[in-house]
Amino acid sequence: MERPIPAGFVEMIKRVEGIDSDALIASLDTPPGVSLRYNIRKATPDEMTGMYEDMSVVEWCPEGRRLSVRPKFTLNPLLHAGVFYVQDASSMVYSAIVSSLVVLLSDDVDGRTSRPLRVLDFCAAPGGKTTAMVNALPDDAQLVANEYDPRRGNILRENLEKWGFGNVIMTGDDAGAYGRLTGIFDIVAIDAPCSGEGMMRKDEDARAQWSERLVGQCARLQRDILDNVSRCVRPGGYMIYSTCTFNTAEDEDNARYIRDVLGFEPVELPLRGVEQAARGVGEGHLGLRFMPHLTEGEGLYVCVFRRPSDDEVTTPLKPRDSRRMKGGRHDNSVKGLKAPDWLAPDVDMIAGESMATGLPKAMNPLLETIRNAGIKITGAGLPVGVIKDKNIIPDSRVVLSDLINRDAFPIVELTEEEALRYLRREALVLAPDVARGYVCVSYKGHPLGLVKNLGNRANNMLPQHWRIRI
């Protein structure tokens, strides 16, 4: 990397007691690692064997895999099918944390709960930690993924659509808005915007933007987020706080703020494989520090807290003026449209101006709660169809989700060459005996999307913005 590590950062980190600052600084000039995490609802460990050479399991995440070299992931059709996600190994600890919290929140010895767990990922884009949490959640869990920045929100949406977990509501609002949802979530994750010191090994921009002023600005923003979003945690529920930075102002100082000012109780979880990670520095040793000279991954600070069961749940603030939800009214009869037969029976359709999405019926109360709080909803559920006149044309993305009736479309298996042609949005020609109409194309048994088979050719229905260009 051409840009040197900022001198101010070196001076600052040398003042932190309990860190081998020389080893940490030296590690930031070493090559970054490469890792991926597979989707447990779409793949098995056996399917991962041999996908790439020299893969090894991430110590704290059984579904994580380290690679010795970085391949061209874009040319693997399984990436686009949502079978795996390319993610730094350190961040995969979210899957282990949520797995432990699900056990703590369970009502019986089998780890089940009497009602669906409600989970908020407040700073969700681009979706790596969100999908890691989904891996650890029960199938009936209800997830809200929030991203304030619309551009980053679009990336989050694409990754969630490929991952295929339909129990999701996407929002795009600020911390103040979420302060109105008092005590409704079992788990709240705040991977806070930070100064990005933990990315200095692989991101030159992280080096270029760093300043002590930025550290102070981030620390203040993080406390504003904590002040508001911590209200969302129900009594007896849990909050995960993390950053991808090393300084104590954004890490341990904020952890002590959560404990001493917000009144949450620090929680130590029985996580496997994290022995090489450092305990937090200073009084209390709150949290875990993943650092490149200790663990094979980028910088990450993470801590877990529990809201005391006897905390008083204050009356929610008066909702702001409700904003129109992108995606329209939640009503199957909108415009006289009927839910399509490819939708699973426990899923409702939400019809907008041109797109219909599907949301499991069990999510309706949470959706209404969020709407009534005036929070900006950017999506409810996952795409199922395009509205044209009085008809609904299936959306190619629906076959990637768990909202579909699996018998709805005939399936044609593609070779790797054909799959890449499909992902480049080229037309295909299917075998003569393939039924006319909408057909699901798959690769190694995993759906990629839809085509409309006309016989002499099959029109490609992959979303235009998903097309690969290599």
C-alpha positions, 0 to 999 in steps of 0.5 A: 500500500502506497500511503503510510500509516498516519503518524498521529494514529501510531502515536495514539495507539502507542499510548494504549496500555495492554496492546502490543502496539509495535506488533499491531502497527507492523501487521497493518502492512501485511497482506489482508486475509481472504474468507467467506461464509456459507448460507446454512439454509442453502448449503451444507459443509460437504458442499463447501469441500473443494469449492476452493483450494486450501480452505480452512474453518474459521475458529469462531464460525463453523460456516466460515472458511479461510482461503489462501489466495483470493479467487475471482469470486464474481465468476462463481455462480454460487455467490450470486445464488446467495450460497455464500458471502465474502466476509472478513473472518473477524466479523463472522463472530457475530454468528457465534454471538447471536447463536449464544444469545438465542440459547440464552433467550430460549424458553426450553432445553431444546433452545426454542422460544415460545414466540418469534425473536425480534432482532434489529440490525441498526447499521446493517449495510452492506449486509455481512453482519446481518447475514451472519446473524441470520445464519444463527437465528431460528427460521421464525425470527423477525429481522429489521435491517436499518441503513440510513444512507440510501446508496448503502441501503441499495447494497444491503437490499441486494445482499439480503435478496440473494441470502433469501431470508424472507422474515425481514423489514428494511428501513432507512431512518436515523437513531432518533426515530428508533428511540420511539420503538421502546423495548420491543427487540430481543437483540439489537446490534449496533455496528457503529459508524467509526474511524475505520482504523481496523481497515487500514490493512486493506483500505487506503482510504481508511489511512487517508481519512484518519485524524484525531478529530474524526475519532472524536466525531465518531465517538460522539455519533456513536453515543448519540446512536446508543442513547436512542437505539438502546431504548429498543432493547426489551428488559432482559434483552441483549445489545451487541456493540461493535466497531472496526477500529482500535482506539479506546474512545470509540471502543472501551470508553463507549462500552463503559458508557453503556454500562455506567450511564445506560445501565446495561450489564456486560455479558461474557459469552462462552464463545469457542475459538476466540482465545487469540482475541485480546480482552478489552483494555482498561478497567473491566476489560470489557469486550473482545479485540480482534487484531491482525497480529493476534487473529487472522482477520481485520480489526474489530472490537465487540462487546455484549450487554443485557438490559436488566429484566427489572428496567422500566419500559418508558412510554413510547414517544408520540409517533412522528407523522407517518411516512408512506412506505415504499412498496405501498399498502399492505393489502392483498387486494390492492388494485384488485390483484390476487396473490400469485400461486408461486407464493407460499400460503403463509406469505402475504403480498404487498403491492406497490406501484410497479413491484409486489413483495412477499412478507410472512403473515407473522411479520404483520404486527411488527410491520405495523408497529414500525409504520405507526412509529413513523419510521421510514420503511424502504422494503418489507419482505422480498420481491415476488413479482412485477405488476403489469396492468392487472397481472403479476409477472414473477420477479426473477429474485423470488426463486432465491427466497424462502417465500416461494412454493417450490413446485411453482416453476420447472427447474433446469440445471445449467452448466458453469458456462451457461450459468455465467452467460445467464449472469451476464444477462445473455439469452439462453436456448433450453432443451426442446422438452423444457416447458414453455413459460417461466422456468427456474434456472439453477447451478449445482442445485441452487436457483439463480433466477428465472427465464421465460422459455419461448422455445427457440430462445429463453429470455433472461429475467435477471435484474439488470443491475445484477448483471456481471460484466466480466 
